[in-house]
Amino acid sequence: MLNDRVEDLDGLRLALREAGGDVLDNIQESDDGKFAGGVDREGNRGELGRPPVGS
């Protein structure tokens, strides 16, 4: 599984969908930021996280 911090979570989710990735629709939001997961075309799972604003 790949985990990565990103600045533009929504933009990256869109780009991954356009590239054929299976991005999960649910976004989890907490005091630690926003998180979303998905699966690439090869079946590898991953999670993307955007830190809270100001971090």
C-alpha positions in Angstrom: 0.0 0.0 0.0 1.2 3.5 -0.9 0.5 6.4 1.5 1.3 10.0 0.4 0.7 13.6 1.5 -0.7 15.9 -1.2 -1.7 19.6 -1.3 -4.6 19.2 -3.8 -6.4 16.1 -2.8 -9.5 16.8 -5.0 -7.3 17.6 -8.1 -5.2 14.5 -7.7 -8.3 12.3 -7.3 -9.6 13.7 -10.5 -6.3 13.1 -12.4 -6.2 9.5 -11.1 -9.7 8.8 -12.3 -8.9 10.2 -15.7 -5.8 8.0 -15.9 -8.0 4.9 -15.2 -7.5 4.5 -11.4 -10.4 3.4 -9.2 -10.7 6.2 -6.6 -13.0 5.7 -3.8 -15.8 8.3 -3.4 -15.7 8.5 0.3 -13.3 11.2 1.8 -12.6 11.0 5.5 -12.2 14.3 7.2 -10.7 14.8 10.7 -8.5 17.2 12.7 -5.6 15.5 11.0 -6.8 16.5 7.5 -8.6 14.9 4.6 -8.0 11.3 3.4 -9.1 9.3 0.4 -8.1 5.8 -1.0 -8.2 4.0 -4.2 -6.7 1.3 -6.4 -4.5 1.8 -9.5 -4.9 -0.1 -12.8 -2.5 -2.8 -11.5 -4.5 -3.5 -8.4 -2.2 -1.6 -5.9 -4.0 0.1 -3.1 -3.1 3.6 -1.9 -4.2 6.3 0.4 -3.8 10.1 -0.1 -3.9 12.6 2.7 -4.0 16.4 2.7 -2.9 17.9 6.0 -5.1 20.5 7.7 -4.8 24.1 6.4 -1.9 25.8 8.1 0.2 22.7 8.7 
